[in-house]
Amino acid sequence: MIDPKTPGQWQEAVDSAYGALVLESAKAYGLLTGGPVVNVDRCEKILRRGARRGIYPAPDAIEKFAVELVQPNPS
């Protein structure tokens, strides 16, 4: 995986990592089933590295992550 380069890319990575961890927590508590497989260690690493750069999850990170699950952007 290529590391983000710009602050905007880091923000997207941090927001996605945070959203993925929330999804994984909901699955662990039995609130959700299915969805993508979450690499918890990678997500936590992204959050730590983002924090060292002063980048933290945006207030709407979970909502944006949920929308992407339902309506992914074509690449």
C-alpha positions, 0 to 999 in steps of 0.5 A: 500500500502506498502512503498518503502524500498530501494532508488531504490524502492523509485526512481521507485515510484517517477518516476511512480507518476510523470508519472501518474500526467503527464498523468492526466494533459494531460487528464484534458487538453483533450489531451488524453482519457482513461487510468488508474484512477490516485490517484492524492493525493497519487501521490503528497504524494509520490513525497513529501516523495521522495523529503524529501529523496532527490529522484526526478523524473528521466529525462526519468520518463515520457517515462518509465511510457508510456512504462509501460502503453503499455507493463506492466511487468508481476508480 
